[in-house]
Amino acid sequence: MNNSLIDGQIQVSSLQSEIKQNTYAEFNGNVEINSSEVKIKAETAKLDRVSETLVANGDVNFQDKNITVSSDKVSLNRVSNELLIEESTYQLNRVPGHGQAEEIAINEVTGINLIEASYSSCPVDDEVWRIQASQIEITPNQARGVVRNARFYIKDIPVMYLPYFSFPVNDERQSGVLYPSITNSSTAGISVEQPIYWNIAPNYDLTFSPRLMTDRGVQLKTEFRYLTEQHKGQLNFEYLPNDLAEDDNAERYFYRYIHNGSINENWRINAEINGLSDDNYINELGSDYYSQSDTHLYKTLGVNYFSENLDISAQFRDFEVLGDHPDSYRALPEIRLNYLSNLGAGLEFKLNSELAYFESGDEDTPTATRFHIAPTISYPFQNQWSELLAEVSVLHTHYVQENIADSSLDEEVTRTLGQAKLYGSLAFERNITWFGKNLTQTLEPKAQYLYTSYEDQTNIGLYDTTRLYNDFAGLFRGQEFTGLDRISDNNQITLGATTRIIDSNNQEKFKLSVGQIFYLKDNQVLDATKEDSKSALAAELDWQIGSKWYAHTLAQVSSITDKVERSSVSLEYQLSDNKLVQINHRFVRDLSSEKIDQVGITATWPISKNWQWIGRWYYDRSLSRTVETYNGVQYSSCCWSVSFVAERYLSNNFETTGVQSTNDFESGFHVYFTNRNLLREGLFGYRRPYLLN
């Protein structure tokens, strides 16, 4: 601590002064004593040149970089290098904190010493808690202060006594005990988790979280993080040595490793490796990284190269399969090379290529090595009111398939397809008056012709390919499948249009998009065959209704039955950040031979100044049952909060056969002693219903 009043020059101003050479100097009326880092204001001040002391009296205000103090008297001894402030109120300047003290001693060596002092980080007019202590010490160049004989008060009620403890005095990460978490659930019983944080180094830290569960035993959760100039990562490991709820007291574990880094300016590396002991670990013990609806845990390792014209990626993609789900194919490895070059005269040359090897965990399923290359020449053009894209491509793929004795696949398959695309759009706008406001409306028609030649592909296995469904954006995608194992033959025209309403601040208030594909020829690729000459009509609506209401709708309507095949609707009323109600409905007529018809309500509203309520309710209309309820209240003050949450939801546990149960429910009650965003937690988290602009 450098106190320039002690070891530097000072400047004094006042209304009146009396100076006796080499003896003393007295100052009266609006006295100001200033140095480069310290300011003192008082009614009177006296400088004794013999004893080298300065005493300021009457409505004294002292301020330096660490503390601001109001008192009746301040004494400075330039011999002992000590500043003494009596009967004061103080405010810390670097961290939230204020209080009162009988005596404050400031020394360049020992720092700040408060005698018979109080401390709180709450606002002065809303002091929820405070500490009353016989001594508070803040030492220079130390990250933590020391409190002796502390009594903790909530409002004016004493709740705890500690003879000694320390507290942080800056914003540096520091080792210590974090807020605990207390829950009660039907699968784990009463659970108490206490995180302990260890700040190993500025770029390394470790968090231990012992967790006691009355029905299952003691679990240890750990999180190690590291950060270097070019790399960062995180390692999590959770271990329950003996699960008391299992007949064989089985050990259970979960691990997760994430890494992202730069090798140099162009090369990147990434990794994500997950694993667990059994299928029900996430459902019964919970997870911060996976939900109960997840069926696969990822295991990936990748290297990427980026430059202006060329990018290369090599990925190893593996999975941990949960429950009785078909084994997915692993890409071990998958190498992609993409190249882009300007040919001049507005033409571009693009080359996409891929080399991948696929295998699954089942020894009886085929494996495949796939090489794909797709050169493309395109002419892209765009200005403020129009867009044009013309391109032609050759799609060449070669397969080497093994372990195909009991299938209709061929050992080697070469497939070469031609593809041509012509896409164009226009943008018109006009001035309109809507609800008494002057606005701008746009009309943006767009059209696309797509042709893809045909080859029989029944002799190729399905390794990373599934059928896609078409929302409005998907109508212009030009491919009906993920992956490359099926490329549909196309001879089709896609028509669509978007209209927007924009205010004077260039903010979208309304957007409606409608489109449909018209098939000029029936598909010959069996997996892509259609029942009609038109696709489902796809529509999307976003609407800001006034300043408080928001609406978002997606829908696909069958051209054969004129019935809605898929839809989602969100209607939200938001009065402020903490006052909102949102109603959602999701409908899918046929998803893996099941009908999805669910409605939900999410709401949050303040109960009082410090209390907030959050609730969710989701109902399955197809099964006539509630699938989730979530109710939480949160108390928040200036510097701490506590949350109480009760919830009931589908447990989704896997039975011994590997089949996931859809009839068992989990109930729980949770207490969190920290600021948590309850609105975005739970099985179905809150999301804004749409995003304009």
Buried (B, 14 or more C-beta within 10 A) or exposed (E): BEBBBBEEEBEBEBEEBEEEEEEBBBBBEEBBBBBEBBBBBBBBBBBBBEEEBBBBBBEBBBBBEBBBBBBBBBBBBBEEBBBBBBEBBBBBEEBEBBBBBEBBBBBBEBBBBBBBBBBBBBEEEEBBBBBBBBBBBBBEEEBBBBBEEBBBBEEEEEEEEEEEBBBEBEEEEBEBEBBBBBBBBEBBBEBBBBBEBEBEEEEEBBBEBBBBBEBBBEBBBBBBBBBEEEEBBBBBBBBBEEBEBBEEEEEBBBBBBBBBBBEEEEEBBBBBBBEBBBBBBBBBBBBEEBEBEBBBBBBBBBBBBEEEEBBBBBBBBBBBBBBEBEEBBBBBBBBBBBBBEEEEEEBBBBBBBBBBBBBBEEEEBBBBBBBBBBBBBBBEEEEEEEBBBBBBBBBBBBBBBEBBEEEEBBEEBEBEBEBBBBBBBBBEBEEEEEEEEEBBBBEBBBBBBBBBBBBEBEBBBBBBBEEEEBBBEBBBEBBBBEBBBBBBBBBBBBBBBBBBBBBEEEEBBBBBBBBBBEBEEEBBBEBBEBEEEBBBBBBBBBBBBEEEEBBBBBBBBBBEEEEBBBBBBBBBBBEEEBBBBBBBBBBBBEEEEEEBBBBBEBBBEEEEEBEBBBBBBBBBEEBEEBBBBBBBBBBBBBBBBBBBBBBBBBBBBBEEEEEBEEEBBBBBEBBBBEBBEBBEBBBBBBBEBBEBE
